[in-house]
Amino acid sequence: MRYPTILTAAAVALAGLSMPAGAKEKTRYEYSGNHYNSLEQCLEAKRKAKKKGAIVGAAGGAATTAILGGNLGEAALGAGVGALAGSVIGKKSRKC
């Protein structure tokens, strides 16, 4: 009489062991169509976006100043302003 109970318990135990490791629900972070498995990955993507924005802004500011006929000092100032603006824009582009 105890055999059906033991067999049922064994079947349930084996079914639990056969589930894949990734079957559990994970907390995922999503922003603007991008998915991240952890908050650290999302924050890293935000830091990278800030760095890219600063580089692009600096290059754009220096190039614009050079095209408009500025000297070396004005080009450096334009690069600094562009880097600051690009950094802020890049930082705001990702939210976690």
KAZI-V721581 format. One record per backbone hydrogen bond with DSSP energy under -1.0 kcal/mol. NH is the residue of the N-H (numbers start at 0). CO is the residue of the C=O. If there is no record, write none. Layout:
# KAZI-V721581
NH:CO + NH:CO
This chain:
# KAZI-V721581
5:1 + 6:2 + 7:3 + 8:4 + 9:5 + 10:6 + 11:7 + 12:8 + 13:9 + 14:10 + 15:11 + 16:12 + 17:13 + 22:19 + 28:35 + 30:33 + 33:30 + 35:28 + 41:37 + 42:38 + 43:39 + 44:40 + 45:41 + 46:42 + 47:43 + 48:44 + 49:45 + 50:46 + 51:47 + 52:48 + 53:49 + 54:50 + 55:51 + 56:52 + 57:53 + 58:54 + 59:55 + 60:56 + 61:57 + 62:58 + 63:59 + 64:60 + 65:61 + 66:62 + 67:63 + 69:64 + 74:70 + 75:71 + 76:72 + 77:73 + 78:74 + 79:75 + 80:76 + 81:77 + 82:78 + 83:79 + 84:80 + 85:81 + 86:82 + 87:83 + 88:84 + 89:85 + 90:86 + 91:87
